[in-house]
Amino acid sequence: MLKTILGIDIGSSKTVAVIADIGEEPTITGVGIARSKGIRKGTITNIDQAANSIKQAVTDAKRIAGTNVNKAIVSISTAYTKSTKSYGIVNIPDNEIKIAEINRAIQTALYNATIPNDYVILQAIPYDFKVDDVTEIEDPEGMSGSRLEVSIHILMAQKSAVENIKKMLKIAGLSVENIVLTSFASAIATLNEDEKEQGVALIDIGATTSDLIIFKDNAIRWTDFVGVGSHHITNDLAMALHTSISKAEEIKIHISKFSDEDIIEVPLIGDDKDTQSVNIVTIKEIMYARINETLMILNKLIEKSDMKHKLTGIVLTGGFTHLANLREIAIPLFGNMSVRVAKPKEVDGLFDNLKAPEFSTAIGLIIYALGKHSSYEIDSNRQFRSKYKLEEQSISNEMDLNPINEENSNEKSEKEAVVSLLDKQNEKVSISQKLSVWFKNLF
C-alpha cells in the first residue's frame, strides 16, 4: 500500500517541499520551492515569515501532486544540534538475539546517555555491536549469545528549535511527522555504501551555511556546522564591483560562460544606467579568494574531528558546488584527498529541477521515509526503526521519556519508566545493572 510523504527542507535561501508516494521505492509527485524568509544562517529569526515560506512551497507541491498530505518530515539545521555517544548492555534470555533484543539494547544505551535538559533526540544510530566477547558485529539479529552490547551515536537538537519548527508548521496548517538533521538527510541522498564504510566527510554547502557529517565503518562519527556559504561570494562581488546583490549573484552563477579575455559592463548600485567595465579575470580573482577561504575553513572543520586521517575522500553537495572548477580547487586544499561533487540519487518521478546538488536534503528526506538508510535507528519520535524488519518497527519503547510529537507527550516519570521497564520486560539482568539504573534515577 502506498503512503504519501511530504518532505520539507527549510534552508536559509529557499524552502523546498517535495511530495512522494512511498512503496518499495519513492515516486515524486509534487514539488514546491519558495524563497526563505525569516531564516538567517540556518536559524529562525521570524516564525511568521518562515511559516509563510513553508506554506507557499507546500501549496505549490500539493497543487502539482493533487493530494492534501498535512504531516511532514522536516529538516533541521546543524546550527541547532550537537551529538554524543553512549553504550548499552543487555542479557539475552533465550540465547537468541531478536529484533526486540536489539531494540532493548539501543534503548538501554539511549537511557544511559547524558542528554542536556534543553535538548531532545533526533536520531540514535548504532555504530558497533558486540555479542559476548566478539566485537565489530555488523548486525547481531539471529545470532546466538548471552549478552549483547551496543555503542550508539546520538544526534540532538535544542528543544526551543524543535518547538519553533513545530510552531512554524502549525501556522502553515501542518504537523511534524519526523525531524531529520540536514546533513544526515543529504548523506542519505548522496553517499554510497562503500564511502560510508571506508570513511568519508560529506559537506553540504548552501547559501549561508555549511553542514558537515563524517561516516566511518558505515556509521556516523561526527557532525559540525559553520556559517559560511556561497552567498558570501555574492557579497564580496557586490562590494568589490559596487553593484547590487542581485547583479552580483547573476555574475557568480554565469561566470563559467565567459572567457578570461572577456570584459563585461556592470551596473553601479543605485543607478542601472551608470556602468563600469570589468575584466572577467578580476571577477574570478575575487570569487576564488573567497572560495579558497571557505574551503580552508571547511578543511579545519574536518581536522577538528580528528577523523581526517581515517577518511578516504570528501563529498561536496549543495548550491555552492555549481561554482566552476570547484573540485579542482578543493583537492589541494583538502590535502590531495579524493573529492567528489554529488547530486542526489535518482528517484522515480524526479523533476528535472530537483536533480541539482542544492536539493540533496529535500530528496534525502523522502528517501529517509523508506527506512533503508541505516540498519537500526531510534528516530525523533523515539520509535525504533529497522531496514531489515520493517514490520517490527512498532515495537514498544518503554523508555520513551522525551518524544518530539505532542501526541506522545504523556510520559511517565523516570522512576516509573525504570520500574515499568524491569517489570514488563522481565529482563534477566544482573543485580549490579538494576542497582545502577535505580541509583541513576535517585540522584
Secondary structure as GFF3:
##gff-version 3
##sequence-region A 1 443
A	DSSP	beta_strand	3	10	.	.	.	ID=ss1
A	DSSP	beta_strand	14	22	.	.	.	ID=ss2
A	DSSP	beta_strand	26	35	.	.	.	ID=ss3
A	DSSP	beta_strand	39	40	.	.	.	ID=ss4
A	DSSP	beta_strand	43	44	.	.	.	ID=ss5
A	DSSP	alpha_helix	47	65	.	.	.	ID=ss6
A	DSSP	beta_strand	71	76	.	.	.	ID=ss7
A	DSSP	three_ten_helix	78	80	.	.	.	ID=ss8
A	DSSP	beta_strand	81	91	.	.	.	ID=ss9
A	DSSP	alpha_helix	99	112	.	.	.	ID=ss10
A	DSSP	beta_strand	119	131	.	.	.	ID=ss11
A	DSSP	beta_strand	134	137	.	.	.	ID=ss12
A	DSSP	beta_strand	147	158	.	.	.	ID=ss13
A	DSSP	alpha_helix	159	171	.	.	.	ID=ss14
A	DSSP	beta_strand	175	181	.	.	.	ID=ss15
A	DSSP	alpha_helix	182	190	.	.	.	ID=ss16
A	DSSP	alpha_helix	193	198	.	.	.	ID=ss17
A	DSSP	beta_strand	200	205	.	.	.	ID=ss18
A	DSSP	beta_strand	210	216	.	.	.	ID=ss19
A	DSSP	beta_strand	219	226	.	.	.	ID=ss20
A	DSSP	alpha_helix	231	241	.	.	.	ID=ss21
A	DSSP	alpha_helix	245	254	.	.	.	ID=ss22
A	DSSP	three_ten_helix	255	257	.	.	.	ID=ss23
A	DSSP	beta_strand	263	268	.	.	.	ID=ss24
A	DSSP	beta_strand	271	279	.	.	.	ID=ss25
A	DSSP	alpha_helix	280	304	.	.	.	ID=ss26
A	DSSP	three_ten_helix	308	310	.	.	.	ID=ss27
A	DSSP	beta_strand	313	317	.	.	.	ID=ss28
A	DSSP	three_ten_helix	319	322	.	.	.	ID=ss29
A	DSSP	alpha_helix	326	333	.	.	.	ID=ss30
A	DSSP	beta_strand	338	341	.	.	.	ID=ss31
A	DSSP	three_ten_helix	352	354	.	.	.	ID=ss32
A	DSSP	three_ten_helix	357	359	.	.	.	ID=ss33
A	DSSP	alpha_helix	360	368	.	.	.	ID=ss34
A	DSSP	beta_strand	376	378	.	.	.	ID=ss35
A	DSSP	beta_strand	384	386	.	.	.	ID=ss36
A	DSSP	three_ten_helix	390	392	.	.	.	ID=ss37
A	DSSP	three_ten_helix	406	408	.	.	.	ID=ss38
A	DSSP	alpha_helix	414	425	.	.	.	ID=ss39
A	DSSP	alpha_helix	431	442	.	.	.	ID=ss40
###
